[in-house]
Amino acid sequence: MSKKRITKWVGAAFVSLSFTACSVPAMVQKSASTAVPASYNNSQDTTNTAKTRWQEYFTDPNLSALINTALQNNQELNITLQEIQIAQSEVRARKGEYLPSVGLKAGAGLDKVARFTNIGAMEANTNIDKDKEMPEPLPDFLVGAYAKWEVDIWHKLRNAKKAAVMRYLSSVEGKNFMVTNLVAEVANSYYELLALDNQLDIVKQNIEIQANVLNIVKAQKEAAKVNELAVRRFEAQVLSTKSLQYNIQQRITETENRINFLLGRYPQPIARSSEAFSELKPASVQAGIPAQLLENRPDVKQAELDLTAAKLDVEVAKANFYPSLGITAGIGIQAFDPSYLLKSPESLLYSIAGDLTAPLINRNAIKATYYGASAKQLQAVYNYERTVLNAYIEVANQLSNISNLEKSYDLKAKQVEALTQSISISNELFKYARADYMEVLLTQREALESKFELIETKMQQLNAHVAMYQALGGGWN
């Protein structure tokens, strides 16, 4: 009867375990699309600027020194480096989970049992050593080792470790992506600073030109050739240009401090050579083919690793529905007298046990974890596809931007040349009363604006090449 009952209960247990393993909820399946267009502009040239090191791409020694300092001292980058260490520690923790854990223990205690109990009566009638009476109260000394191990039948623990590895690698790619952005931000701010220096020089030159014209107007007023209105208008023009000078100086200060912040240091002058700004030629850029974005862009690689980790998380959550097998064991020596500890086998104790467990009722927490992992996997799929699409569009936009800015710069350079010549012409005509003061004022204003626009376009050109280098995934290696 006893055997039948045991068989019955064992059979019921296996049916329950089978039920839990076969009742895993269905999951929405979606695979990430890695398809990208074959080319950007019908070009199959695989030469890619992303393979160029930033030290070779940015040849200005002052800019190179700034980037080097930023890569060493930038606080945000250093925070990210610590996140890599955190992810690496997570890998070690996950690795240790599927290995057996072994420990040592030692203990001593004192136990006084009531005489009129079954244990107390047995101790009173027990005499282990004829020459030594049982002490009362009874001490207890123990030295032993124990082990605990969850057998990774369904690779739950191994998959958790692999997911941690993927996230560690993802954090490394996140650091690479930050390096790319940091290099680009320092370069863009540096070029903006050079542009502001040149705009400030132009403003100072215009102040000098306008001051000379104002002196001419005052002389003509004394000669009754113009009235007070012309003098006041020219004075207002000079004051407006002087005011613009201080606005630019403030922008220079803010840009310098932005660079200093990126470099992780307090405000100080930024070493630079602004004189040759107008002669700077953007580095040539080769876009390669779109498929190279998958291996060159750190953010794309990071999204891919996050997707792999999310898939492994689903497998881990799924394994929670299956039975788990745990093994525990222990071995040691125990006695009421230290002198008996080395007497074997009387003082020897050991144990080994295995348990097979599986969730049967109220599995809401397991289901919630599984559904959450499934939803995060879908998120990771969409994020990967979005990242790839964004990468392609960024490159396509910058290719168009570089081309259009090159044409715009050529036209604006001709405009500046024409308006610069018109300043001298208008001044001469005004001197001989063949042009009124409004024509002179408008010519000076248009010339100043055109020079500003030319510098802005040059800065946009340089920034576009930086953005292109960044969009291709360069700068981090």
Number of C-alpha atoms within 10 A of each C-alpha: 6 7 8 9 10 11 12 11 12 12 12 12 15 13 12 17 20 14 16 19 18 11 10 15 10 9 12 9 8 10 10 14 11 11 11 15 10 12 16 16 10 9 11 13 11 14 13 19 22 26 16 15 13 20 15 11 19 18 11 13 13 14 22 19 12 21 27 13 16 23 18 12 16 19 16 13 20 14 11 17 16 12 17 21 14 13 21 17 15 18 20 13 13 19 18 14 16 18 15 13 13 13 10 12 10 12 10 13 10 12 11 11 15 11 12 10 10 11 11 14 13 12 16 14 9 11 12 9 8 7 7 8 11 18 11 12 11 15 16 15 17 18 17 17 15 17 15 18 17 18 16 17 13 16 14 23 21 20 23 23 25 19 26 25 22 23 24 25 19 26 24 21 22 23 24 23 22 20 23 23 20 23 25 24 20 21 22 20 19 25 22 23 23 21 24 23 21 20 23 20 15 16 21 16 13 19 19 13 16 21 17 12 22 20 14 16 24 21 14 18 16 12 10 10 13 17 14 12 11 19 21 14 15 22 18 12 19 20 15 12 18 15 12 16 18 12 12 16 15 13 15 19 15 14 18 20 18 17 26 21 16 23 22 17 15 9 15 11 10 17 13 16 13 16 12 9 16 14 8 14 10 17 15 10 19 17 27 19 22 21 17 17 24 20 12 19 24 26 24 27 23 25 23 23 23 27 27 19 25 24 20 23 26 23 20 23 22 22 22 21 23 22 20 19 15 15 15 17 15 17 16 18 21 23 20 19 13 14 8 14 19 13 13 10 9 12 15 16 15 12 10 12 10 13 11 12 14 18 17 12 7 8 12 9 9 16 17 12 17 25 19 15 22 23 16 18 25 20 15 22 23 18 18 24 19 13 20 26 15 14 21 21 14 16 22 17 14 20 20 11 16 21 12 12 17 14 10 15 19 12 12 17 16 13 16 20 13 13 20 18 12 17 21 15 15 20 23 14 16 20 17 10 13 11 15 16 23 13 15 23 20 13 21 23 16 18 22 21 14 21 22 20 17 24 23 17 20 25 24 22 24 22 23 22 21 25 25 26 28 26 26 30 29 29 27 23 14
